[in-house]
Amino acid sequence: MKKRLLLFCILACALALSACGAAPKLPEPTREFYVNDYANVISQPTEDRIVDMGTRLQQTEGARGAQVVVLTVESLDGRPLEQYALDVARAWGIGDKNANNGVLILLALSERESRIEVGYGLEGALNDAKTGRIQDQYMIPYFSNDDFDTG
């Protein structure tokens, strides 16, 4: 009887704590899927180009359903950048499930942070060093000048 009461108390406390600390809801993917500009920093022509390139990549023979998705948000709502990116990539199902070949390019304006989250299936081609160089050379210099289309 005491064990059941103890178990009940532990479960009740765990449920109460998880309800209090519930993470803010993730954004939903837009109809275009390949570009999700919730921070409103990407022009329409650039969005159209990203959608076109994403569609062609996914349909490319040999790409096995690979997808590259861009997401801009005003804020991460207090979440760590890496966890936010991973949560979005998993929730949205970016890339082929079996090949695990999705890529999420995330930009959080308030935090002034960006991340390229790469599925395991592409880590050989896009390792941390390479994605870091891509950000350092092709993204951050433009982002720092508020030129998000070029970045």
PATOR-801846 format. One record per atom (N, C-alpha, C): atom name; residue number from 0; residue in three letters; y, z, x; chain. Coordinates in steps of 0.001 Angstrom, whole numbers. Each point is the difference from the previous one (the first is absolute). Layout:
BEGIN
- CA; NUM; Ala; Y; Z; X; A
...
# end
This chain:
BEGIN
- N; 0; Met; -1190; 0; 822; A
- CA; 0; Met; 1190; 0; -822; A
- C; 0; Met; 1261; 0; 871; A
- N; 1; Lys; 7; 834; 1058; A
- CA; 1; Lys; 1160; 66; 889; A
- C; 1; Lys; 203; -1318; 727; A
- N; 2; Lys; -1107; -673; 355; A
- CA; 2; Lys; 101; -1287; 688; A
- C; 2; Lys; 641; -1044; -913; A
- N; 3; Arg; -381; 10; -1266; A
- CA; 3; Arg; 581; -946; -953; A
- C; 3; Arg; 1484; 261; -194; A
- N; 4; Leu; 382; 1261; -82; A
- CA; 4; Leu; 1403; 353; -158; A
- C; 4; Leu; 798; -413; 1227; A
- N; 5; Leu; -568; 244; 1175; A
- CA; 5; Leu; 662; -387; 1250; A
- C; 5; Leu; 152; -1519; 66; A
- N; 6; Leu; -1048; -732; -343; A
- CA; 6; Leu; 49; -1456; -9; A
- C; 6; Leu; 1051; -506; -985; A
- N; 7; Phe; 51; 602; -1176; A
- CA; 7; Phe; 995; -374; -992; A
- C; 7; Phe; 1410; 227; 534; A
- N; 8; Cys; 237; 1119; 641; A
- CA; 8; Cys; 1326; 310; 551; A
- C; 8; Cys; 391; -992; 1094; A
- N; 9; Ile; -946; -349; 859; A
- CA; 9; Ile; 275; -965; 1065; A
- C; 9; Ile; 355; -1357; -592; A
- N; 10; Leu; -768; -455; -968; A
- CA; 10; Leu; 277; -1286; -643; A
- C; 10; Leu; 1349; 0; -716; A
- N; 11; Ala; 297; 1093; -692; A
- CA; 11; Ala; 1285; 93; -709; A
- C; 11; Ala; 1160; -55; 984; A
- N; 12; Cys; -105; 708; 1110; A
- CA; 12; Cys; 1056; -15; 1021; A
- C; 12; Cys; 142; -1388; 608; A
- N; 13; Ala; -1118; -645; 288; A
- CA; 13; Ala; 41; -1338; 585; A
- C; 13; Ala; 666; -992; -940; A
- N; 14; Leu; -325; 73; -1268; A
- CA; 14; Leu; 618; -893; -981; A
- C; 14; Leu; 1492; 261; -135; A
- N; 15; Ala; 375; 1262; -1; A
- CA; 15; Ala; 1422; 351; -111; A
- C; 15; Ala; 773; -487; 1217; A
- N; 16; Leu; -558; 157; 1183; A
- CA; 16; Leu; 672; -450; 1209; A
- C; 16; Leu; 115; -1519; 40; A
- N; 17; Ser; -1051; -691; -407; A
- CA; 17; Ser; 67; -1457; 34; A
- C; 17; Ser; 998; -530; -1025; A
- N; 18; Ala; 137; 663; -1114; A
- CA; 18; Ala; 974; -436; -1013; A
- C; 18; Ala; 1420; 228; 488; A
- N; 19; Cys; 229; 1093; 706; A
- CA; 19; Cys; 1342; 307; 508; A
- C; 19; Cys; 396; -948; 1117; A
- N; 20; Gly; -952; -358; 826; A
- CA; 20; Gly; 301; -834; 1152; A
- C; 20; Gly; -344; -1450; -218; A
- N; 21; Ala; -67; -457; -1218; A
- CA; 21; Ala; -357; -1385; -276; A
- C; 21; Ala; 1004; -939; 648; A
- N; 22; Ala; -524; -992; 704; A
- CA; 22; Ala; 849; -951; 687; A
- C; 22; Ala; 686; -909; -1011; A
- N; 23; Pro; 1216; -456; 326; A
- CA; 23; Pro; 683; -931; -888; A
- C; 23; Pro; -831; -1276; -168; A
- N; 24; Lys; 148; -618; -1126; A
- CA; 24; Lys; -752; -1205; -326; A
- C; 24; Lys; 376; -1138; 939; A
- N; 25; Leu; -993; -789; 378; A
- CA; 25; Leu; 238; -1171; 831; A
- C; 25; Leu; 574; -1125; -846; A
- N; 26; Pro; 759; -904; 614; A
- CA; 26; Pro; 490; -1149; -772; A
- C; 26; Pro; -1165; -910; -384; A
- N; 27; Glu; 187; -736; -1063; A
- CA; 27; Glu; -988; -982; -444; A
- C; 27; Glu; 334; -1340; 660; A
- N; 28; Pro; -1025; -800; 325; A
- CA; 28; Pro; 313; -1314; 564; A
- C; 28; Pro; 706; -878; -1035; A
- N; 29; Thr; 908; -814; 470; A
- CA; 29; Thr; 717; -906; -892; A
- C; 29; Thr; -876; -1188; -359; A
- N; 30; Arg; 479; -792; -903; A
- CA; 30; Arg; -720; -1194; -434; A
- C; 30; Arg; -236; -947; 1179; A
- N; 31; Glu; 933; -53; 938; A
- CA; 31; Glu; -121; -884; 1156; A
- C; 31; Glu; -1013; 520; 1018; A
- N; 32; Phe; -295; 1287; 1; A
- CA; 32; Phe; -958; 713; 844; A
- C; 32; Phe; 324; -49; 1491; A
- N; 33; Tyr; 265; -1152; 553; A
- CA; 33; Tyr; 213; -106; 1437; A
- C; 33; Tyr; 1333; 587; 451; A
- N; 34; Val; 943; 112; -911; A
- CA; 34; Val; 1290; 613; 337; A
- C; 34; Val; 387; 944; -1132; A
- N; 35; Asn; 287; 1236; 389; A
- CA; 35; Asn; 332; 1063; -949; A
- C; 35; Asn; 1266; 680; 513; A
- N; 36; Asp; 1125; -546; -389; A
- CA; 36; Asp; 1291; 427; 544; A
- C; 36; Asp; 651; 1049; -902; A
- N; 37; Tyr; -538; 1206; 13; A
- CA; 37; Tyr; 537; 1073; -828; A
- C; 37; Tyr; 1335; 528; 520; A
- N; 38; Ala; 346; -298; 1252; A
- CA; 38; Ala; 1286; 422; 555; A
- C; 38; Ala; 1077; -1068; -206; A
- N; 39; Asn; -381; -1147; -533; A
- CA; 39; Asn; 939; -1100; -271; A
- C; 39; Asn; 789; -420; 1233; A
- N; 40; Val; -717; -308; 1075; A
- CA; 40; Val; 661; -408; 1245; A
- C; 40; Val; -413; -1398; 454; A
- N; 41; Ile; -923; -639; -719; A
- CA; 41; Ile; -492; -1318; 388; A
- C; 41; Ile; 534; -1033; -995; A
- N; 42; Ser; 553; -1090; 529; A
- CA; 42; Ser; 545; -1042; -878; A
- C; 42; Ser; -1127; -764; -697; A
- N; 43; Gln; 351; -666; -1095; A
- CA; 43; Gln; -992; -767; -755; A
- C; 43; Gln; -639; -1110; 834; A
- N; 44; Pro; 771; -769; 780; A
- CA; 44; Pro; -655; -1027; 821; A
- C; 44; Pro; -1011; 584; 985; A
- N; 45; Thr; 306; 1158; 571; A
- CA; 45; Thr; -945; 636; 927; A
- C; 45; Thr; -1224; 502; -751; A
- N; 46; Glu; 209; 581; -1175; A
- CA; 46; Glu; -1139; 436; -817; A
- C; 46; Glu; -900; -1191; -329; A
- N; 47; Asp; 603; -1117; -390; A
- CA; 47; Asp; -782; -1196; -327; A
- C; 47; Asp; -810; -471; 1210; A
- N; 48; Arg; 605; 53; 1164; A
- CA; 48; Arg; -695; -413; 1230; A
- C; 48; Arg; -1175; 926; 297; A
- N; 49; Ile; 189; 1303; -149; A
- CA; 49; Ile; -1079; 960; 240; A
- C; 49; Ile; -1153; -244; -969; A
- N; 50; Val; 313; -220; -1276; A
- CA; 50; Val; -1037; -255; -1002; A
- C; 50; Val; -758; -1280; 344; A
- N; 51; Asp; 723; -1045; 379; A
- CA; 51; Asp; -635; -1266; 357; A
- C; 51; Asp; -926; 168; 1203; A
- N; 52; Met; 486; 681; 1036; A
- CA; 52; Met; -809; 203; 1199; A
- C; 52; Met; -1218; 875; -300; A
- N; 53; Gly; 191; 1033; -804; A
- CA; 53; Gly; -1111; 881; -357; A
- C; 53; Gly; -1077; -718; -781; A
- N; 54; Thr; 430; -836; -934; A
- CA; 54; Thr; -945; -774; -813; A
- C; 54; Thr; -794; -960; 876; A
- N; 55; Arg; 697; -703; 895; A
- CA; 55; Arg; -681; -949; 882; A
- C; 55; Arg; -961; 708; 946; A
- N; 56; Leu; 391; 1155; 538; A
- CA; 56; Leu; -885; 743; 898; A
- C; 56; Leu; -1278; 406; -714; A
- N; 57; Gln; 134; 552; -1188; A
- CA; 57; Gln; -1179; 463; -735; A
- C; 57; Gln; -950; -1154; -323; A
- N; 58; Gln; 545; -1186; -213; A
- CA; 58; Gln; -818; -1160; -356; A
- C; 58; Gln; -531; -761; 1214; A
- N; 59; Thr; 451; 379; 1197; A
- CA; 59; Thr; -424; -688; 1212; A
- C; 59; Thr; -1481; 239; 258; A
- N; 60; Glu; -709; -1095; 244; A
- CA; 60; Glu; -1426; 131; 309; A
- C; 60; Glu; -130; 796; 1300; A
- N; 61; Gly; -863; 958; -1; A
- CA; 61; Gly; -190; 841; 1176; A
- C; 61; Gly; 782; 1296; -69; A
- N; 62; Ala; 1002; 70; -877; A
- CA; 62; Ala; 786; 1233; -131; A
- C; 62; Ala; -744; 1047; -820; A
- N; 63; Arg; -1009; -436; -757; A
- CA; 63; Arg; -845; 899; -795; A
- C; 63; Arg; 808; 947; -880; A
- N; 64; Gly; 1007; -531; -665; A
- CA; 64; Gly; 760; 801; -940; A
- C; 64; Gly; 1025; 921; 631; A
- N; 65; Ala; 365; -253; 1254; A
- CA; 65; Ala; 1006; 839; 665; A
- C; 65; Ala; 1308; -48; -762; A
- N; 66; Gln; 666; 1141; -52; A
- CA; 66; Gln; 1289; 83; -692; A
- C; 66; Gln; 980; 799; 844; A
- N; 67; Val; 1234; -500; 42; A
- CA; 67; Val; 1105; 724; 623; A
- C; 67; Val; 1011; 267; -1100; A
- N; 68; Val; 318; 1273; -208; A
- CA; 68; Val; 876; 421; -1081; A
- C; 68; Val; 1194; 755; 587; A
- N; 69; Val; 1191; -312; -500; A
- CA; 69; Val; 1232; 664; 429; A
- C; 69; Val; 438; 956; -1103; A
- N; 70; Leu; 338; 1219; 404; A
- CA; 70; Leu; 497; 1013; -940; A
- C; 70; Leu; 1233; 663; 587; A
- N; 71; Thr; 1103; -28; -755; A
- CA; 71; Thr; 1185; 775; 379; A
- C; 71; Thr; 209; 1073; -1060; A
- N; 72; Val; 322; 1196; 460; A
- CA; 72; Val; 278; 1110; -915; A
- C; 72; Val; 1276; 697; 459; A
- N; 73; Glu; 683; 614; -956; A
- CA; 73; Glu; 1187; 785; 352; A
- C; 73; Glu; -398; 1220; 820; A
- N; 74; Ser; -1101; 661; -401; A
- CA; 74; Ser; -398; 1245; 646; A
- C; 74; Ser; -1510; 199; -97; A
- N; 75; Leu; -524; 761; 940; A
- CA; 75; Leu; -1411; 383; -11; A
- C; 75; Leu; -220; 1281; -793; A
- N; 76; Asp; 1048; 552; -560; A
- CA; 76; Asp; -74; 1219; -808; A
- C; 76; Asp; -667; 1158; 744; A
- N; 77; Gly; 322; 127; 1277; A
- CA; 77; Gly; -506; 1120; 787; A
- C; 77; Gly; -1387; -191; 575; A
- N; 78; Arg; -634; -1105; -264; A
- CA; 78; Arg; -1341; -246; 532; A
- C; 78; Arg; 77; -545; 1422; A
- N; 79; Pro; -1014; 261; 812; A
- CA; 79; Pro; -52; -623; 1336; A
- C; 79; Pro; -173; -1519; -137; A
- N; 80; Leu; 665; -749; 835; A
- CA; 80; Leu; -19; -1464; -39; A
- C; 80; Leu; -1420; -560; 37; A
- N; 81; Glu; -801; 482; 940; A
- CA; 81; Glu; -1357; -523; 159; A
- C; 81; Glu; -838; 231; -1251; A
- N; 82; Gln; 111; 1187; -585; A
- CA; 82; Gln; -794; 309; -1191; A
- C; 82; Gln; 457; -825; -1195; A
- N; 83; Tyr; 1315; -163; -142; A
- CA; 83; Tyr; 550; -802; -1092; A
- C; 83; Tyr; -537; -1427; 81; A
- N; 84; Ala; 69; -588; 1203; A
- CA; 84; Ala; -467; -1372; 192; A
- C; 84; Ala; -1485; -126; -312; A
- N; 85; Leu; -786; 931; 489; A
- CA; 85; Leu; -1442; -31; -247; A
- C; 85; Leu; -310; 165; -1485; A
- N; 86; Asp; 705; 908; -666; A
- CA; 86; Asp; -213; 213; -1434; A
- C; 86; Asp; 310; -1262; -800; A
- N; 87; Val; 1104; -667; 339; A
- CA; 87; Val; 370; -1232; -705; A
- C; 87; Val; -1031; -1094; 254; A
- N; 88; Ala; -373; -177; 1262; A
- CA; 88; Ala; -963; -1057; 340; A
- C; 88; Ala; -1309; 197; -751; A
- N; 89; Arg; -459; 1231; -79; A
- CA; 89; Arg; -1252; 284; -712; A
- C; 89; Arg; 158; -158; -1509; A
- N; 90; Ala; 1090; 541; -547; A
- CA; 90; Ala; 211; -58; -1454; A
- C; 90; Ala; 167; -1436; -488; A
- N; 91; Trp; 658; -840; 785; A
- CA; 91; Trp; 243; -1374; -401; A
- C; 91; Trp; -1175; -923; 325; A
- N; 92; Gly; -923; 440; 834; A
- CA; 92; Gly; -1138; -843; 365; A
- C; 92; Gly; 411; -1220; 794; A
- N; 93; Ile; 843; 202; 1005; A
- CA; 93; Ile; 500; -1122; 794; A
- C; 93; Ile; -1117; -533; 895; A
- N; 94; Gly; -213; -1319; -52; A
- CA; 94; Gly; -1031; -648; 795; A
- C; 94; Gly; -1341; 0; -715; A
- N; 95; Asp; -959; -663; 624; A
- CA; 95; Asp; -1353; -58; -529; A
- C; 95; Asp; -671; 1350; 229; A
- N; 96; Lys; -603; 535; -1033; A
- CA; 96; Lys; -601; 1337; 76; A
- C; 96; Lys; -1081; 75; 1074; A
- N; 97; Asn; -862; -995; 64; A
- CA; 97; Asn; -1091; 23; 971; A
- C; 97; Asn; 483; -281; 1423; A
- N; 98; Ala; 956; -896; 143; A
- CA; 98; Ala; 504; -347; 1327; A
- C; 98; Ala; 1048; 1001; 490; A
- N; 99; Asn; 582; 785; -913; A
- CA; 99; Asn; 1044; 974; 329; A
- C; 99; Asn; 1085; -657; 853; A
- N; 100; Asn; 534; -1104; -509; A
- CA; 100; Asn; 936; -807; 773; A
- C; 100; Asn; 1381; -102; -652; A
- N; 101; Gly; 481; 1116; -466; A
- CA; 101; Gly; 1336; 35; -570; A
- C; 101; Gly; 1014; 554; 983; A
- N; 102; Val; 1249; -411; -185; A
- CA; 102; Val; 1109; 492; 816; A
- C; 102; Val; 1145; 358; -938; A
- N; 103; Leu; 539; 1190; 175; A
- CA; 103; Leu; 1177; 434; -748; A
- C; 103; Leu; 1145; 189; 981; A
- N; 104; Ile; 1114; -675; -275; A
- CA; 104; Ile; 1223; 196; 781; A
- C; 104; Ile; 920; 834; -867; A
- N; 105; Leu; 255; 1225; 431; A
- CA; 105; Leu; 759; 970; -788; A
- C; 105; Leu; 1326; 313; 671; A
- N; 106; Leu; 1059; -2; -798; A
- CA; 106; Leu; 1329; 390; 465; A
- C; 106; Leu; 545; 1060; -938; A
- N; 107; Ala; 343; 1168; 555; A
- CA; 107; Ala; 587; 1100; -773; A
- C; 107; Ala; 1445; 173; 461; A
- N; 108; Leu; 937; -338; -879; A
- CA; 108; Leu; 1400; -22; 393; A
- C; 108; Leu; 584; 1374; 325; A
- N; 109; Ser; -171; 974; -869; A
- CA; 109; Ser; 610; 1312; 219; A
- C; 109; Ser; -457; 628; 1303; A
- N; 110; Glu; -1274; -162; 299; A
- CA; 110; Glu; -567; 585; 1211; A
- C; 110; Glu; 228; -881; 1230; A
- N; 111; Arg; 437; -1242; -250; A
- CA; 111; Arg; 208; -975; 1075; A
- C; 111; Arg; -1272; -169; 830; A
- N; 112; Glu; -1121; -181; -719; A
- CA; 112; Glu; -1300; -143; 643; A
- C; 112; Glu; -705; -1240; -535; A
- N; 113; Ser; -841; -563; 850; A
- CA; 113; Ser; -835; -1119; -422; A
- C; 113; Ser; -1394; 197; 579; A
- N; 114; Arg; -955; -656; -630; A
- CA; 114; Arg; -1396; 94; 457; A
- C; 114; Arg; -735; -1267; -399; A
- N; 115; Ile; -894; -408; 874; A
- CA; 115; Ile; -927; -1079; -315; A
- C; 115; Ile; -1379; 648; -65; A
- N; 116; Glu; -531; 111; -1210; A
- CA; 116; Glu; -1313; 615; -234; A
- C; 116; Glu; -1036; -1122; -32; A
- N; 117; Val; -994; 84; 875; A
- CA; 117; Val; -970; -1070; 181; A
- C; 117; Val; -1396; 488; -377; A
- N; 118; Gly; -702; -776; -819; A
- CA; 118; Gly; -1381; 316; -344; A
- C; 118; Gly; -900; -135; 1224; A
- N; 119; Tyr; -1106; 731; 0; A
- CA; 119; Tyr; -917; 0; 1146; A
- C; 119; Tyr; -483; -1392; 373; A
- N; 120; Gly; -134; -864; -966; A
- CA; 120; Gly; -491; -1344; 267; A
- C; 120; Gly; 935; -847; 833; A
- N; 121; Leu; 1261; 399; 122; A
- CA; 121; Leu; 981; -755; 789; A
- C; 121; Leu; 493; 763; 1223; A
- N; 122; Glu; -530; 1183; 250; A
- CA; 122; Glu; 517; 809; 1112; A
- C; 122; Glu; -217; -646; 1362; A
- N; 123; Gly; -1005; -874; 122; A
- CA; 123; Gly; -189; -707; 1266; A
- C; 123; Gly; 1158; -945; 277; A
- N; 124; Ala; 486; -657; -1032; A
- CA; 124; Ala; 1111; -946; 148; A
- C; 124; Ala; 1359; 686; -66; A
- N; 125; Leu; 98; 1070; -794; A
- CA; 125; Leu; 1269; 707; -186; A
- C; 125; Leu; -191; 1489; 313; A
- N; 126; Asn; -133; 313; 1282; A
- CA; 126; Asn; -154; 1403; 386; A
- C; 126; Asn; 1359; 703; -13; A
- N; 127; Asp; -9; 1302; 223; A
- CA; 127; Asp; 1237; 789; -48; A
- C; 127; Asp; 1050; -490; 995; A
- N; 128; Ala; -427; -390; 1187; A
- CA; 128; Ala; 957; -478; 1011; A
- C; 128; Ala; 694; -1272; -483; A
- N; 129; Lys; -773; -910; -581; A
- CA; 129; Lys; 573; -1265; -467; A
- C; 129; Lys; 932; 218; -1186; A
- N; 130; Thr; -411; 836; -961; A
- CA; 130; Thr; 879; 234; -1150; A
- C; 130; Thr; 1258; 749; 433; A
- N; 131; Gly; -116; 849; 999; A
- CA; 131; Gly; 1184; 675; 539; A
- C; 131; Gly; 970; -995; 622; A
- N; 132; Arg; -535; -970; 767; A
- CA; 132; Arg; 855; -1037; 597; A
- C; 132; Arg; 653; -860; -1078; A
- N; 133; Ile; -772; -336; -1034; A
- CA; 133; Ile; 566; -803; -1093; A
- C; 133; Ile; 1197; 734; -608; A
- N; 134; Gln; -170; 1280; -256; A
- CA; 134; Gln; 1107; 777; -567; A
- C; 134; Gln; 1180; 73; 968; A
- N; 135; Asp; -284; 313; 1258; A
- CA; 135; Asp; 1061; 161; 999; A
- C; 135; Asp; 778; -1291; 251; A
- N; 136; Gln; -701; -1140; 14; A
- CA; 136; Gln; 641; -1269; 344; A
- C; 136; Gln; 519; -786; -1190; A
- N; 137; Tyr; -706; 68; -1136; A
- CA; 137; Tyr; 323; -903; -1095; A
- C; 137; Tyr; 507; 676; -1269; A
- N; 138; Met; -169; 1296; -102; A
- CA; 138; Met; 415; 674; -1224; A
- C; 138; Met; 1184; 940; 222; A
- N; 139; Ile; -190; 1001; 805; A
- CA; 139; Ile; 989; 1068; 163; A
- C; 139; Ile; 1370; -504; 447; A
- N; 140; Pro; 96; -953; 963; A
- CA; 140; Pro; 1353; -472; 368; A
- C; 140; Pro; 784; -568; -1181; A
- N; 141; Tyr; -688; -661; -907; A
- CA; 141; Tyr; 669; -569; -1168; A
- C; 141; Tyr; 260; 1070; -1060; A
- N; 142; Phe; -990; 878; -211; A
- CA; 142; Phe; 174; 1070; -968; A
- C; 142; Phe; 1191; 872; 367; A
- N; 143; Ser; 188; 256; 1286; A
- CA; 143; Ser; 1102; 871; 426; A
- C; 143; Ser; 1355; -621; -294; A
- N; 144; Asn; 27; -1329; -187; A
- CA; 144; Asn; 1239; -698; -383; A
- C; 144; Asn; -1; -375; -1481; A
- N; 145; Asp; -864; 642; -781; A
- CA; 145; Asp; -133; -264; -1438; A
- C; 145; Asp; -326; -1464; -316; A
- N; 146; Asp; -647; -684; 919; A
- CA; 146; Asp; -449; -1373; -218; A
- C; 146; Asp; -1494; 36; -325; A
- N; 147; Phe; -307; 405; -1226; A
- CA; 147; Phe; -1386; 194; -400; A
- C; 147; Phe; -740; -1312; -212; A
- N; 148; Asp; 708; -1047; -373; A
- CA; 148; Asp; -649; -1302; -170; A
- C; 148; Asp; -592; -491; 1328; A
- N; 149; Thr; 759; 63; 1070; A
- CA; 149; Thr; -498; -444; 1292; A
- C; 149; Thr; -1083; 939; 517; A
- N; 150; Gly; 223; 1296; -152; A
- CA; 150; Gly; -1002; 980; 442; A
- C; 150; Gly; -1283; -158; -759; A
# end
